Amino acid sequence: MKFNIYYSIDFDVDRVLETINKFEWFKSNNYSVILPKYLDLSDIKKITKEDVKKVILKEYNEQDYLKQKEYLENNLEKLILNENIEEKIKSTTLVLSKDYNIYFTKYGVGGSYHLPNKIVININRCFEFGLLRTIIHEIIHLSIQLFVEKYNINHWTKERLVDLLFDKFAPKINKIQTISIDTNLIDESFEKNYPNVEKIISEIREK
C-alpha cells in the first residue's frame, strides 16, 4: 500500500462546510465535532465559505500538519508491516486499494472515508499513534463499504463490523468502540462466517 498525504487551507474550509451540513446527523448520533474557534454558529444556515476561510486563517499553523505528516511517513508503513496487517486483510474477501489519499484537517469528527480511496483525519483528535489507528480503521471502512451499500446495513452495525475486523487484523492496536445497539447477532454472524465478510454482512441483513 502506498500513502499520499495532503492538507491545505481550502480543504479545511470544505471540511468545515461539510461538517456544518451534517451537523444535525452528528448530533443525533452522539458525535462531537471540532469547528474553528471564532466561527459564529448562531445561525449556521447563513455561514458562507468566506466566513469559514476568514476564521480558519486566524488559527492556521502549517507546522502542526507537517509534524503529523512526518510522524505518519516514519511509522505507518512500518506498523502495517510489523503487524502483517496487509496480508491479514488480503486473507479475507476484502479488497485493498494500491494507494490511499490521506487528507489532514483540524475540523469535523476524528476520521472519515470516501470511496474509492480517500481518508480524512482530524489531527486535533488523532495524533501520533492514534493517527495510525484511525487510518487503519478507515482503510477497513473503505474495504467493506461496497458490501455495506449492497446490503444496506445501518451505521452502528457497520462500525461494529469494522471493530471486529480490526481486532482480527491487529488486536494490540485496536480500540473497541462503545456503541448503543445490541451486538449479539453481529458478533455471532462474524464468528461463524469469518473470513467471508460478504457472508457475514448478508446474514446480518437477513436477520
Secondary structure by P-SEA (a helix, b strand, c coil): cbbbbbccaaaaaaaaaaaaaaaaaaaaabbbbbccccccccccccccaaaaaaaaaacccaaaaaaaaaaaaacaaaaaaaaaaaaaaaaccbbbbcbbbbbbbcccccccccccbbbbbccccccaaaaaaaaaaaaaaaaaaaaaaaacccaaaaaaaaaaaaaaaccccbbbbbccccaaaaaaaaaacccaaaaaaaaaaac
